[in-house]
């Protein structure tokens, strides 16, 4: 496969419409990025040492998944202390060094914030258990008496996202709500102390220099009054499709209005990014009204298959829903919770073509660590090494998220491929030697160099980046073609070549382009038109 890069590109005007409106944001999963001390687990110093790689790649910002003090019941999304670093990742000084060095390189840092729930080892929750029913600390969570004559049944029929009931009974007979693992009790966001605490946490990290927050389960903070029964099982299948009493309640928006006031106190365009699973793009847009957050993940796009008609519909719906609230649309193909898109789509050719399509669309794009290497999902991990909590439950998520979390390869021909000196917490496949950063650097046909070229063109071309629409061009069935100013993108999602007159001069292609009037199967081409 060969990509083609034009020698001359139009020069960007340098206009900055708000950095988040066109940023390419790279997600780092800390335990799987780089290990500095040889314990097999990635850490903050490892991240700091690899920041120049991210600068060279061409991204604008780095989103760090949780590194807080945590028992690691859910890979750090069970936070015991929001102002401390877990020793496995380093110290607060290490976090400060990451932020400072990133800024010196012109990179911004987005911190992952987990406000829906904490760890059962959080001091508030431990004290609530000690103090017993009816005490003030229990009001900061959702404690309830059970149903039935002896209170032995859960307070309602809600199911955990990880499987099983969303309630756990404690020794004194009360039950507490946890929409995820039992080790992750949900906060009661109706309580003023919870609201005050998180505004304080925001300021703590903003004072340290964080440029924004990715807000985990942003749709889950407020529950319907009375915590009503849902009335059916297999509730996970309704996520993102139906109105649920524990997700996407209108009360969350008042919380984010108060957070926006905090963000706006700070110079430098600090932002909030919602991880919000909602029934529609219109509902997602509500999180991005001018007085709320800045971005939301576009899960509707992530869940769209490699099909031209479906992609066009999702692109139009996404852009149309964000336009009324003046928010940028975001585009994402992979993250730490889903099967890597190379494996979802079935081939590396489709994954490369999908990447160029994503990076050509107006708005902001997210890149998950390793996708720039063309990494596939690891589908054959032994059961004994898996750590995803839902793997050990029934009726929850598929429990196979570990496959996208395997540490990425940097160099060498044997595991752990430069990840560290002491192995890796999940085993890496032997074939990853050929996919390492070292192996791909300088190879014009590699996926890494394709991403580097694409990000370079995207940054330089004035028609790319921020925007709120595309002009669709006539194209055969299975093909997408759109214009943005003097830039044209053509995408063939079919398994056969398609004749399509060249709309200009080739800037970049995801695969070989022997004849500019023939668009190869599963190929995206960027044109100067």
C-alpha positions as CSV (number, residue, x, y, z in Angstrom):
1,X,0.0,0.0,0.0
2,X,1.3,3.4,-0.9
3,X,0.0,6.9,0.1
4,X,0.7,9.9,-2.1
5,X,1.5,13.3,-0.6
6,X,1.4,16.4,-2.8
7,X,4.6,18.5,-2.8
8,X,2.7,21.7,-2.3
9,X,-0.2,22.4,0.0
10,X,-2.2,25.6,0.5
11,X,-1.0,27.5,3.6
12,X,-3.3,27.7,6.6
13,X,-4.4,31.1,7.6
14,X,-3.5,30.4,11.3
15,X,-7.0,31.4,12.4
16,X,-7.8,29.8,15.8
17,X,-11.5,29.3,16.3
18,X,-11.1,27.7,19.7
19,X,-8.6,24.9,19.8
20,X,-11.1,22.2,20.7
21,X,-13.2,22.8,17.6
22,X,-10.6,21.2,15.4
23,X,-8.2,19.4,17.7
24,X,-6.9,15.9,17.1
25,X,-6.9,14.4,20.6
26,X,-4.8,11.2,21.4
27,X,-6.0,8.9,24.1
28,X,-3.4,7.4,26.4
29,X,-4.4,4.4,28.5
30,X,-1.6,4.9,31.1
31,X,-1.0,1.3,32.1
32,X,-0.5,0.2,28.5
33,X,1.4,3.1,27.0
34,X,5.0,3.1,28.4
35,X,6.6,1.6,31.5
36,X,9.5,3.5,33.0
37,X,10.4,1.3,36.0
38,X,10.2,-2.2,34.6
39,X,7.2,-3.4,36.7
40,X,5.2,-4.3,33.6
41,X,2.7,-1.5,34.1
42,X,2.8,1.8,32.2
43,X,3.2,4.9,34.3
44,X,3.3,8.7,34.2
45,X,7.1,8.9,33.7
46,X,6.7,6.5,30.8
47,X,4.1,8.9,29.3
48,X,6.4,11.9,29.8
49,X,9.3,10.2,28.1
50,X,7.1,9.5,25.0
51,X,5.6,12.9,24.6
52,X,8.0,13.9,21.8
53,X,6.6,10.9,19.8
54,X,3.1,12.4,20.2
55,X,4.3,15.8,19.1
56,X,5.9,14.3,16.1
57,X,2.8,12.3,15.3
58,X,1.0,15.6,15.0
59,X,-1.8,15.5,17.6
60,X,-2.9,18.6,19.5
61,X,-3.8,17.2,22.9
62,X,-3.5,14.1,25.0
63,X,-6.3,12.6,27.0
64,X,-5.0,10.6,30.0
65,X,-7.3,7.8,31.3
66,X,-7.4,7.7,35.1
67,X,-4.2,7.7,37.1
68,X,-5.8,8.5,40.5
69,X,-5.3,6.5,43.7
70,X,-7.4,3.4,43.3
71,X,-7.7,-0.2,44.3
72,X,-7.9,-0.9,40.5
73,X,-11.2,-2.9,40.7
74,X,-12.0,-1.3,37.3
75,X,-8.6,-0.2,35.9
76,X,-8.7,3.1,37.9
77,X,-12.3,4.1,37.2
78,X,-12.8,3.3,40.9
79,X,-11.2,6.3,42.5
80,X,-10.3,6.4,46.1
81,X,-8.7,9.9,46.1
82,X,-9.2,12.4,43.3
83,X,-6.3,14.5,44.3
84,X,-3.6,11.7,44.6
85,X,-1.8,9.6,42.1
86,X,-1.9,5.8,42.4
87,X,1.7,4.6,43.3
88,X,1.6,2.2,40.3
89,X,1.6,5.3,38.0
90,X,3.9,7.6,40.1
91,X,3.4,10.7,42.1
92,X,1.8,14.1,41.9
93,X,5.2,15.5,40.9
94,X,5.2,13.1,37.9
95,X,1.7,14.3,36.9
96,X,3.0,17.9,37.1
97,X,6.0,17.0,35.0
98,X,3.8,15.4,32.3
99,X,1.6,18.6,32.1
100,X,4.6,20.9,32.1
101,X,6.5,19.1,29.5
102,X,3.4,18.6,27.3
103,X,2.9,22.4,27.4
104,X,6.5,23.0,26.5
105,X,5.9,20.8,23.4
106,X,2.7,22.6,22.5
107,X,0.5,19.8,23.6
108,X,-2.5,20.1,25.8
109,X,-3.5,17.6,28.6
110,X,-7.0,16.4,29.2
111,X,-7.6,14.6,32.5
112,X,-10.1,11.8,32.9
113,X,-12.7,12.7,35.6
114,X,-15.0,10.0,37.1
115,X,-17.9,11.8,38.9
116,X,-20.7,9.2,38.7
117,X,-19.1,6.9,41.2
118,X,-16.0,6.5,43.4
119,X,-14.2,3.5,45.0
120,X,-15.6,1.7,47.9
121,X,-12.3,2.6,49.5
122,X,-13.1,6.3,49.2
123,X,-13.0,7.9,52.6
124,X,-16.6,9.2,52.4
125,X,-17.9,5.7,51.6
126,X,-15.9,4.0,54.3
127,X,-17.2,6.5,56.8
128,X,-20.7,6.0,55.6
129,X,-20.5,2.3,56.2
130,X,-19.1,2.9,59.7
131,X,-21.7,5.4,60.7
132,X,-24.7,3.3,59.7
133,X,-28.3,4.0,58.4
134,X,-29.7,7.5,58.5
135,X,-26.4,9.2,59.0
136,X,-25.3,12.3,56.9
137,X,-22.5,10.5,55.0
138,X,-24.9,7.9,53.6
139,X,-26.9,10.7,52.0
140,X,-23.9,11.4,49.7
141,X,-24.6,8.0,48.1
142,X,-27.8,6.0,47.3
143,X,-28.4,3.9,50.3
144,X,-31.9,2.3,50.5
145,X,-33.7,-0.3,52.5
146,X,-34.4,-3.5,50.6
147,X,-37.7,-4.8,49.4
148,X,-39.6,-7.8,50.8
149,X,-40.6,-8.6,54.4
150,X,-37.0,-9.0,55.5
151,X,-35.5,-6.4,53.1
152,X,-33.6,-9.1,51.3
153,X,-34.5,-8.0,47.8
154,X,-32.8,-5.1,46.0
155,X,-34.6,-1.7,46.2
156,X,-35.4,-1.8,42.5
157,X,-34.8,-3.9,39.4
158,X,-31.9,-1.9,37.9
159,X,-29.0,-4.0,36.5
160,X,-25.3,-3.2,36.7
161,X,-23.6,-2.4,33.4
162,X,-21.1,-5.1,34.4
163,X,-23.8,-7.7,35.1
164,X,-26.0,-8.7,38.0
165,X,-28.0,-6.3,40.2
166,X,-27.0,-2.7,40.5
167,X,-27.3,-3.0,44.3
168,X,-25.2,-4.6,47.0
169,X,-26.4,-5.2,50.6
170,X,-24.2,-4.2,53.5
171,X,-23.9,-5.8,57.0
172,X,-26.5,-3.5,58.6
173,X,-29.2,-4.5,56.0
174,X,-29.2,-1.5,53.7
175,X,-28.4,-1.6,50.1
176,X,-26.3,0.9,48.0
177,X,-26.5,1.6,44.3
178,X,-23.6,0.9,41.9
179,X,-24.4,1.1,38.2
180,X,-21.0,-0.5,37.6
181,X,-19.0,-2.8,39.9
182,X,-19.9,-3.3,43.6
183,X,-16.6,-1.6,44.3
184,X,-17.9,1.6,42.6
185,X,-20.8,3.1,44.6
186,X,-22.7,5.9,42.8
187,X,-22.6,9.4,44.3
188,X,-25.9,11.1,45.1
189,X,-25.6,14.2,43.0
190,X,-28.7,15.8,44.7
191,X,-26.4,16.4,47.7
192,X,-24.7,19.8,47.9
193,X,-21.6,18.3,49.4
194,X,-21.0,16.1,46.3
195,X,-21.5,19.1,44.0
196,X,-19.1,21.3,46.1
197,X,-16.5,18.5,46.2
198,X,-16.3,18.1,42.5
199,X,-16.1,21.8,41.8
200,X,-13.1,21.8,44.2
201,X,-11.6,18.8,42.3
202,X,-11.9,20.6,39.1
203,X,-10.1,23.6,40.5
204,X,-7.3,21.4,41.9
205,X,-6.4,20.0,38.4
206,X,-7.0,23.3,36.6
207,X,-4.6,24.9,39.1
208,X,-2.1,22.2,38.2
209,X,-2.4,23.2,34.5
210,X,-4.9,20.6,33.1
211,X,-6.4,21.9,29.9
212,X,-9.7,20.1,30.4
213,X,-11.6,17.0,31.5
214,X,-13.0,14.0,29.8
215,X,-16.1,13.3,31.9
216,X,-16.7,9.6,32.5
217,X,-20.4,8.5,32.4
218,X,-21.4,12.1,32.0
219,X,-25.0,11.0,31.3
220,X,-25.3,9.1,34.6
221,X,-25.0,11.5,37.5
222,X,-28.7,12.2,38.1
223,X,-31.2,9.4,38.6
224,X,-35.0,9.7,38.1
225,X,-36.9,10.7,41.3
226,X,-37.8,7.7,43.4
227,X,-35.5,5.4,41.5
228,X,-38.4,3.7,39.6
229,X,-38.2,0.1,38.3
230,X,-37.3,-0.3,34.7
231,X,-39.6,-3.3,34.3
232,X,-37.5,-5.5,32.2
233,X,-34.2,-7.4,32.1
234,X,-31.2,-7.3,29.7
235,X,-31.1,-3.6,30.4
236,X,-27.7,-3.1,28.8
237,X,-29.2,-3.7,25.4
238,X,-31.2,-0.5,25.9
239,X,-28.1,1.7,26.5
240,X,-27.9,4.5,24.0
241,X,-31.3,3.5,22.5
242,X,-34.0,4.0,25.1
243,X,-34.8,6.5,27.8
244,X,-33.6,5.0,31.1
245,X,-34.3,6.2,34.7
246,X,-30.6,6.1,35.6
247,X,-29.1,7.7,32.4
248,X,-29.4,11.0,30.5
249,X,-31.8,12.7,33.0
250,X,-32.3,16.4,32.4
251,X,-30.9,17.3,35.8
252,X,-27.4,16.6,34.7
253,X,-27.4,19.8,32.7
254,X,-27.5,22.0,35.7
255,X,-24.4,20.3,37.0
256,X,-22.5,21.0,33.8
257,X,-23.6,24.6,33.8
258,X,-22.0,25.0,37.2
259,X,-18.9,23.3,35.9
260,X,-18.7,25.6,32.9
261,X,-18.6,28.6,35.2
262,X,-15.5,27.0,36.9
263,X,-13.8,26.3,33.5
264,X,-14.4,29.8,32.4
265,X,-12.6,31.2,35.5
266,X,-9.4,30.0,34.0
267,X,-7.4,31.4,31.0
268,X,-6.4,29.3,28.1
269,X,-9.7,27.7,26.9
270,X,-10.1,24.9,29.4
271,X,-12.7,22.4,28.2
272,X,-15.1,19.7,29.3
273,X,-15.7,16.6,27.1
274,X,-18.8,14.4,27.8
275,X,-18.8,10.7,27.5
276,X,-22.5,10.6,27.1
277,X,-24.4,7.6,25.8
278,X,-27.8,9.0,24.7
279,X,-30.7,7.8,22.6
280,X,-30.0,10.3,19.8
281,X,-27.5,12.8,18.5
282,X,-30.0,15.6,19.4
283,X,-29.9,14.4,23.1
284,X,-26.1,14.5,23.0
285,X,-26.2,18.0,21.6
286,X,-28.0,19.2,24.8
287,X,-24.7,18.6,26.7
288,X,-23.0,21.1,24.4
289,X,-25.2,24.1,24.7
290,X,-23.2,27.3,25.0
291,X,-23.3,27.4,28.8
292,X,-22.4,23.7,29.3
293,X,-19.6,21.5,27.9
294,X,-17.5,21.9,24.8
295,X,-17.4,18.4,23.2
296,X,-19.1,15.0,23.4
297,X,-17.9,11.7,22.1
298,X,-19.8,10.7,18.9
299,X,-20.7,7.1,19.8
300,X,-23.3,7.1,17.0
301,X,-20.4,7.4,14.5
302,X,-18.2,4.9,16.3
303,X,-21.0,2.3,16.1
304,X,-21.6,2.8,12.3
305,X,-20.3,0.1,10.1
306,X,-18.1,0.3,7.0
307,X,-21.0,1.2,4.7
308,X,-21.3,4.4,2.6
309,X,-25.0,4.9,3.0
310,X,-24.9,4.4,6.8
311,X,-21.9,6.5,7.2
312,X,-23.4,9.4,5.2
313,X,-26.6,9.2,7.3
314,X,-24.6,9.3,10.6
315,X,-22.3,12.1,9.4
316,X,-25.3,14.2,8.4
317,X,-27.2,13.5,11.6
318,X,-24.1,14.3,13.7
319,X,-23.4,17.6,11.9
320,X,-27.1,18.6,11.9
321,X,-27.5,18.0,15.6
322,X,-24.5,20.0,16.6
323,X,-25.0,23.0,14.4
324,X,-28.0,24.5,16.4
325,X,-25.9,24.6,19.6
326,X,-22.8,25.8,17.9
327,X,-20.7,22.9,19.1
328,X,-18.0,21.0,17.1
329,X,-18.8,17.5,16.0
330,X,-16.3,14.8,17.2
331,X,-15.3,11.7,15.4
332,X,-13.9,8.5,16.9
333,X,-13.2,5.0,15.7
334,X,-11.7,3.3,18.8
335,X,-11.2,3.7,22.5
336,X,-10.4,1.6,25.6
337,X,-13.9,0.2,25.9
338,X,-14.5,-1.1,22.4
339,X,-13.0,-3.6,19.9
340,X,-10.3,-1.9,17.9
341,X,-11.7,-0.7,14.5
342,X,-9.2,-2.7,12.5
343,X,-10.8,-5.9,13.9
344,X,-14.3,-4.5,13.8
345,X,-14.1,-3.7,10.1
346,X,-12.2,-6.8,9.3
347,X,-9.1,-5.6,7.4
348,X,-6.2,-3.1,7.8
349,X,-7.2,-1.6,4.4
350,X,-10.6,-0.7,5.8
351,X,-9.1,0.7,9.0
352,X,-6.7,2.9,7.1
353,X,-9.5,4.2,4.8
354,X,-11.7,4.8,7.8
355,X,-9.0,6.9,9.5
356,X,-8.6,9.2,6.5
357,X,-12.4,9.6,6.3
358,X,-12.5,10.5,10.0
359,X,-9.7,13.0,9.8
360,X,-11.3,14.7,6.7
361,X,-14.6,15.4,8.5
362,X,-15.2,18.9,10.1
363,X,-14.6,19.1,13.8
364,X,-12.4,17.3,16.3
365,X,-11.1,13.8,16.0
366,X,-9.9,11.3,18.6
367,X,-7.1,8.7,18.1
368,X,-6.8,5.8,20.5
369,X,-3.2,4.8,21.3
370,X,-2.0,2.1,18.9
371,X,-4.5,2.8,16.1
372,X,-1.9,4.8,14.3
373,X,0.1,1.5,14.2
374,X,-2.8,-0.4,12.8
375,X,-3.0,-2.6,15.8
376,X,-5.7,-5.3,15.8
377,X,-7.7,-6.4,18.8
378,X,-6.0,-9.2,20.8
379,X,-8.8,-11.8,20.8
380,X,-7.0,-14.8,22.3
381,X,-5.9,-13.6,25.7
382,X,-6.0,-16.4,28.3
383,X,-8.7,-16.2,30.8
384,X,-6.2,-16.1,33.7
385,X,-4.7,-12.8,32.6
386,X,-8.0,-10.9,32.0
387,X,-8.9,-8.1,34.4
388,X,-12.0,-6.6,32.9
389,X,-14.5,-6.8,35.8
390,X,-17.4,-7.6,33.5
391,X,-15.6,-10.7,32.3
392,X,-16.4,-12.3,35.6
393,X,-20.1,-11.3,35.6
394,X,-23.1,-12.5,33.6
395,X,-25.6,-10.4,31.7
396,X,-23.3,-7.4,31.5
397,X,-20.8,-6.1,29.0
398,X,-19.0,-8.8,27.0
399,X,-16.1,-8.7,29.4
400,X,-13.5,-8.6,26.6
401,X,-12.3,-5.0,26.9
402,X,-8.8,-6.3,27.8
403,X,-8.2,-7.0,24.1
404,X,-7.9,-3.4,23.2
405,X,-5.8,-2.5,26.3
406,X,-2.7,-4.7,25.5
407,X,0.4,-2.5,25.9
408,X,1.5,-1.0,22.6
409,X,4.8,-2.0,20.8
410,X,7.6,0.6,20.5
411,X,10.7,-1.3,19.3
412,X,12.6,-4.6,19.1
413,X,11.6,-8.0,17.8
414,X,10.6,-9.6,21.1
415,X,8.0,-8.8,23.7
416,X,7.5,-6.4,25.5
417,X,8.7,-4.5,22.3
418,X,10.2,-1.5,24.1
419,X,7.2,-1.0,26.4
420,X,9.5,-1.5,29.4
421,X,12.2,-3.8,30.8
422,X,10.0,-6.1,32.9
423,X,7.4,-7.6,30.6
424,X,3.9,-6.3,30.3
425,X,0.7,-6.7,32.4
426,X,-1.1,-8.3,29.4
427,X,0.8,-10.5,26.9
428,X,1.6,-9.0,23.5
429,X,1.2,-11.0,20.3
430,X,4.4,-12.2,18.5
431,X,3.3,-10.5,15.2
432,X,3.4,-7.1,16.9
433,X,7.1,-6.9,16.3
434,X,6.4,-5.8,12.7
435,X,3.9,-3.2,14.0
436,X,6.1,-1.3,16.4
437,X,6.9,2.3,16.1
438,X,10.5,1.5,15.3
439,X,9.5,-1.0,12.5
440,X,7.1,1.5,10.9
441,X,9.0,4.7,11.2
442,X,10.3,5.8,7.8
443,X,8.4,3.2,5.9
444,X,6.2,5.2,3.5
445,X,3.7,2.3,3.2
446,X,3.2,1.9,7.0
447,X,0.1,2.9,8.8
448,X,2.1,5.1,11.2
449,X,3.5,7.2,8.3
450,X,0.0,7.4,6.9
451,X,-1.3,8.9,10.1
452,X,1.7,11.3,10.3
453,X,1.1,12.4,6.8
454,X,-2.6,12.8,7.3
455,X,-2.2,14.9,10.4
456,X,0.4,17.1,8.7
457,X,-1.9,17.7,5.7
458,X,-4.9,18.3,8.1
459,X,-2.9,20.9,10.0
460,X,-1.7,22.7,6.9
461,X,-4.8,22.7,4.7
462,X,-7.1,25.7,5.4
463,X,-10.2,23.7,4.4
464,X,-9.6,21.0,7.0
465,X,-10.2,21.0,10.8
466,X,-13.0,23.2,12.2
467,X,-16.3,23.4,10.4
468,X,-20.0,22.4,10.6
469,X,-20.8,20.9,7.2
470,X,-19.7,19.1,4.0
471,X,-20.9,19.4,0.4
472,X,-21.8,16.0,-0.8
473,X,-20.9,15.2,-4.4
474,X,-22.5,12.7,-6.8
475,X,-20.9,9.3,-6.4
476,X,-21.7,5.7,-7.3
477,X,-23.4,3.3,-4.8
478,X,-21.0,2.4,-2.0
479,X,-18.9,5.5,-2.5
480,X,-18.8,8.7,-0.5
481,X,-17.5,12.0,-2.1
482,X,-17.6,15.4,-0.4
483,X,-16.1,18.8,-0.7
484,X,-14.8,21.2,1.9
485,X,-13.7,24.4,0.1
486,X,-11.0,23.3,-2.3
487,X,-10.5,20.0,-0.6
488,X,-12.3,16.8,-1.8
489,X,-12.5,13.4,-0.1
490,X,-13.6,10.2,-1.9
491,X,-14.2,6.9,-0.1
492,X,-14.9,3.5,-1.6
493,X,-16.5,1.2,1.0
494,X,-17.0,-1.6,-1.5
495,X,-14.8,-4.6,-2.2
496,X,-14.4,-3.7,-5.9
497,X,-12.7,-0.8,-7.7
498,X,-15.0,2.0,-8.9
499,X,-14.4,4.4,-11.8
500,X,-14.7,8.0,-10.6
501,X,-13.1,10.9,-12.4
502,X,-10.3,12.5,-10.4
503,X,-11.6,15.7,-8.8
504,X,-8.2,17.2,-8.6
505,X,-4.6,16.5,-7.5
506,X,-3.9,13.7,-5.1
507,X,-2.9,14.8,-1.6
508,X,-3.0,11.5,0.2
509,X,-4.4,8.0,-0.3
510,X,-4.9,5.1,2.1
511,X,-3.7,2.6,-0.4
512,X,-2.2,2.2,-3.9
513,X,-3.7,4.5,-6.5
514,X,-2.4,3.3,-9.9
515,X,-5.1,5.2,-11.9
516,X,-6.4,8.5,-10.5
517,X,-9.7,7.9,-12.3
518,X,-10.2,4.5,-10.5
519,X,-10.9,4.5,-6.8
520,X,-9.7,1.1,-5.4
521,X,-11.7,-1.1,-3.1
522,X,-11.7,0.0,0.6
523,X,-9.7,3.1,-0.1
524,X,-10.0,6.8,0.8
525,X,-8.3,9.5,-1.2
526,X,-7.7,13.2,-0.3
527,X,-7.6,15.6,-3.3
528,X,-6.7,19.2,-3.8
529,X,-9.7,20.2,-5.9
